Amino acid sequence: MNKKTNKIQIIKARSTQDGAGAQIKRVFPGFDLRHNDPFVLLDEFFVTSEASFPEHPHGGFEAITYMLEGGFRHKDNLGNDSVVSARGAQRFTAGKVIRHAELPATKNMNHGLQLWINLPQKLKNIDPNYQKVDASNFPESDRKGIKIRTIVGPNSPLKLKTAINFLDISLENDKEFNYQIPDGWNGLIYILENELHYQEAALTTGHAIILKNGGIFKVKTKAPARFALIIGKPHNQPIRLQGSFVL
């Protein structure tokens, strides 16, 4: 499904594999969308105990891994060996180069989102680093059936080199959610559970609404639903993805 309305595009994540047997739904890059400045890649991953992402290098961007269930173990050449559990997150800044492995931390399903954010050209060669934030440290609000967890944004301890907001939002029955995107910012909504209604479309799990250049958007629910809202300030520079590096 690929539908454009003004500044908004609707796409469906593509099922594929990555690493050593990891199942993923790739929102982008793909045929429908190469990137959405400053965002380079968004995957929803499903990793069993038999699968993994063996050691590999990265450079030129930052990545957030947000766990929805299970856990992930991160090991890198900086000496970090850390497990992030459900509703927690980790961030690595690749900079000039980082080598890491991502491994399942439970025997059950290990399920989450991974988002790559471009670094501005002047920061491409900064030293790499890593940050883990446990679930209890993310700010939450719950008002009139709208629950928001702030993974990146105001009052979140997870910090990046690019201005973005990353929210985990749950809506109860028959709710409406409105959001003002700052002028010039890009982003997306990615549906995690059940169904959202946008304009005349009923969108289900795995669909993304791609947002560009600010503005107001509105979604509604009939039954409970959950989605990620991710927006950021573009760097307005080319995004050149080469394997696991962003040049």
C-alpha angles and dihedrals in degrees: 000000000000118000129165124199115177105300095351130090126188119210138168121231114249119234114231143132133258138175114006104338098322114152115220142176105217115206093180155034093050145110094293097044129014096188142324108226120270089017118080105175141002122191133174104207135199113194124179125196090267094056134066148152103254120212113302138153131254134185142172102030147055126245133202121201112195115188120219096178137355117010145271131223118215120199122176144171090256090071097259116143108171141154122215115197134202114313090012126106143204133204130200125189106209098190110158094354141327127181118207146153126218114208135179111260099197136044090237130064115313106203131175151119127272119197126186118206121193120239118226112256093253090060100045092106101043119128114274121247142171138221132188124195121190121225095253093060098063116097117243136190129191117190127162095335097317113111119188128187114191109217093169122009139054113012095357115131092214107101133194139178091242128064107248141144119217114184132179105210129188122188127194126218118313097002131149123210123196125186134183112216113205115254112274095013123126131205149121149241115233118194114226103171134022123326140329126192116221118177103312096337129097105208124195139196112314096028121119130200107211113213126198138184100004128277138129124297132183133200131181138200135210094183128021113293139177130207143162119241112201123177133161147173110260122234091214092223131115117281108216111182113194111175107298094345131084107208 
